[in-house]
Structures are given as C-alpha cells and as structure tokens.
C-alpha cells in the first residue's frame, strides 16, 4: 500500500468516524487539547506500568523485595 493510498484511507476513516459521532470541524477545532499521556518508565508482563513518579507501585515493590532489580522492568 502506498503512502498516498494509506493517507486516503485514513481520511475516509476520519470522515466516517466524524459522521458516526455527528462531529463537525468547528467542534474539533474548539475542543480543548488532551493532556499528554504519562510516560511509562517501568512495565511488567501483566501490563502494569509506572511512570517513575510518586510512590513505587505494589507490583514493583514486591518484585524488588523478592530480589529482582527495578531496571529489569525499565521500558526502552
């Protein structure tokens, strides 16, 4: 699939979603910006994550107390 075809497909998909929800361009332009998603620094195999801010979550604290290094769960 070419970039041009992918772009056309994306535009059609957005148009369909806007029609399904009854959204207008004016509504999209006036919508407040979303807060950025927190950056995930640590994640386990169950998908639990932590951004490294605040208290360490229980799942990570248990792993560290069991002898696993915190860096084992580092993302990136």
Wavefront OBJ file of the C-alpha trace (Angstrom):
o trace
v 0.000 0.000 0.000
v 1.436 3.361 -0.932
v 1.622 6.339 1.363
v -0.910 8.114 -0.839
v -3.383 5.224 -0.523
v -2.830 4.972 3.246
v -3.473 8.697 3.595
v -6.681 8.473 1.552
v -7.834 5.523 3.690
v -7.091 7.479 6.872
v -9.070 10.475 5.613
v -12.056 8.261 4.776
v -11.871 6.616 8.183
v -11.811 10.008 9.951
v -14.730 11.233 7.851
v -16.726 8.107 8.726
v -15.968 8.473 12.432
v -16.984 12.139 12.364
v -20.249 11.202 10.628
v -20.929 8.375 13.110
v -20.485 10.749 16.056
v -22.032 13.765 14.372
v -18.867 15.839 14.766
v -18.067 18.983 12.827
v -14.715 20.597 12.081
v -15.724 23.529 14.290
v -16.220 21.172 17.233
v -12.846 19.563 16.646
v -11.093 22.907 16.375
v -12.708 24.250 19.551
v -12.088 21.115 21.633
v -9.586 21.593 24.455
v -6.266 19.824 23.922
v -5.837 16.487 25.642
v -3.348 16.146 28.431
v -0.329 14.157 27.301
v -0.287 10.517 28.345
v 2.131 9.786 31.178
v 5.482 8.446 30.080
v 5.826 4.808 31.084
v 9.215 4.021 32.561
v 8.551 0.562 34.022
v 6.192 -2.227 32.925
v 5.678 -5.861 33.887
v 4.418 -8.746 31.738
v 0.863 -8.227 33.043
v 0.901 -4.731 31.532
v 1.042 -2.870 34.829
v 3.129 0.255 34.489
v 4.656 3.092 36.444
v 5.934 6.455 35.252
v 8.595 6.649 37.960
v 6.818 9.481 39.786
v 5.499 9.212 43.325
v 5.500 6.047 45.418
v 6.612 2.819 43.805
v 3.554 0.681 42.979
v 2.932 -2.545 44.906
v 3.696 -4.821 41.956
v 7.162 -3.299 41.536
v 7.847 -3.067 45.266
v 7.064 -6.803 45.638
v 9.407 -7.658 42.763
v 12.224 -5.549 44.209
v 11.686 -7.028 47.693
v 11.893 -10.504 46.118
v 15.336 -9.632 44.730
v 14.502 -8.510 41.177
v 16.214 -5.308 40.102
v 13.949 -2.377 39.257
v 15.851 -1.899 35.986
v 14.602 -5.296 34.790
v 11.206 -3.649 34.242
v 12.511 -0.480 32.583
v 10.895 0.294 29.242
v 13.095 1.443 26.389
l 1 2 3 4 5 6 7 8 9 10 11 12 13 14 15 16 17 18 19 20 21 22 23 24 25 26 27 28 29 30 31 32 33 34 35 36 37 38 39 40 41 42 43 44 45 46 47 48 49 50 51 52 53 54 55 56 57 58 59 60 61 62 63 64 65 66 67 68 69 70 71 72 73 74 75 76
